[in-house]
Amino acid sequence: MFDGLSAEVLARFQFAFTISFHIIFPAFSIGLASYLAVLNALWLRTRNETYKQLFEYWKKIFAVAFAMGVVSGIVVSYQFGTNWAVFSDKAGPVVGPLMAYEVLSAFFLEAGFLGIMLFGRERVGDRLHMLATAVVAFGTLLSATWILSVNSWMQTPAGYGINDVGQFVPEDWWAIVFNPSFPYRLVHMVLAAYLTTALVVGAVGALHLLRDRFDLPSRKMFSMAMAMAMWMLIVVTPLQILAGDFHGLNTLEHQPAKVMAMEGHYDSHPDGAPLILFGIPNAADKRIDYAVQIPKLSSLILKHDLNAPLAGLETIPDEDEPPVAIVFWSFRVMIAPGFAMLGLGGWALIQRMRGRLYQTQWLHRAALMMGPAGFVAVLAGWITTEVGRQPFTVYGLLRTSDSLSPVAAPAVAASLTAFIIVYFFVFGAGTYYLLRMMNAPVKKSAAKALREEGPIRTAGGPLAAGNRKHLKEAEDAGA
């Protein structure tokens, strides 16, 4: 199946395959842990049983997603020793301690309090249980912080020296951890995790509302998810746009070839570069075929000046260029769900203001369809970041071809084939189980019980009128 491919290509594909499975679970669990903390705090403050029902519902889903993230992450880390031993040897003095800090501080913190969060409410009391839930949420954020610090250092290395045997050695840990791209990547990833979770929770709430719009827990779920998304759009989105602007300028400064590939700029533009919306990258002729573009807008975005010059890929040696087509399209796949999220949030805000958030079935269908959009954006963003760094593992310093273990292509192909088979069975079954859990109702509401069991048999009469009254009261209570 992999005949003719080199060990380097196969090892890169294996790492991409395994980490693509892994990244979707932390992206979900980071946001879901915070969502659980919010639900638990709301229940403690209001004693509204709906919040407790939702907490109990989503904590089981969180437990499965967390477990799948841990298992898939262990597999990813093993590849540093099997396929990328030279990278581990050269970058290990810097990368190794950072990954160890993630395990010692973040993972142990999560694991230590996870059992209390899942099973300890009746044993430790509400306050300590709330503390445990908050610590788990903090642990997921801390875990992301360390991992993003590692990845950001590989993108924008700082605070290192090189010893006599060619290893990167730490000279300034503050500079290593807080390297030039780290703050922007951390903000971008955490916000992406929250949006991903909001979309999933909203999709599940929309699914149950489509089945029964009188179900109070589903109303709360959908309402809170849309509220999360709207507050993200109204409050956080301007901050994210600002951070994205700074991130783009930072990337242009430290990784100009990546930005050139993202923008599709094969040629330099001395008088202002266009923003290429769509096109087909032509690597052979070094151009974008059938380009749809807006003149000078790229210079305005990247340099805040319509006439600012921007260099193109012809200024980069061919051997240092990233794969333009992959980066060009993955960047656009990342951006597209963002506009869809903006539209969904605006639509939900309008319907909430009109008092029709729970009655607009087309909104619920749209929210259901948008459920996976966050994962698509996260994966596309990861591909843009990692493929755009090529052909380096440590940008500008250690090439990917020089990072590979001395392994033969057939050996890598065999392990890759085994990974594909096992992953699709194990994680396919796990994902199917997660979807089954989300498909299950939160709890049968009083309104639903009335409708299923009540004697509504005629259009009139006191019994029918009474049941309609209770249904209307249930609807008003959740609105």
Secondary structure, DSSP 4 states (H G I P E B T S, - for coil): --TT--HHHHHHHHHHHHHHHHHHHHHHHHHHHHHHHHHHHHHHHH--HHHHHHHHHHHHHHHHHHHHHHHHHHHHHHHHHHT-HHHHHHHHHHHHHHHHHIIIIIIHHHHHHHHHHHH-HHHH-HHHHHHHHHHHHHHHHHHHHHHHHHHHHHHS--SEEE-TTS-EEES-HHHHHT-TTHHHHHHHHHHHHHHHHHHHHHHHHHHHHHH-TT-HHHHHHHHHHHHHHHHIIIIIHHHHHHHHHHHHHHHHHH-HHHHHHHHT--S-BTT---EEEEEEEETTTTEEEEEEEETTHHHHHHHS-TT--B--GGGS-GGG---HHHHHHHHHHHHHHHHHHHHHHHHHHHHHHTT-TTT-HHHHHHHHHTTTHHHHHHHHHHHHHHHHHTTEEETTTEEGGGS--S--HHHHHHHHHHHHHHHHHHHHHHHHHHHHHHHS-S---HHHHHHHHS---SSSSHHHHHHHHHHHHHHHHH-
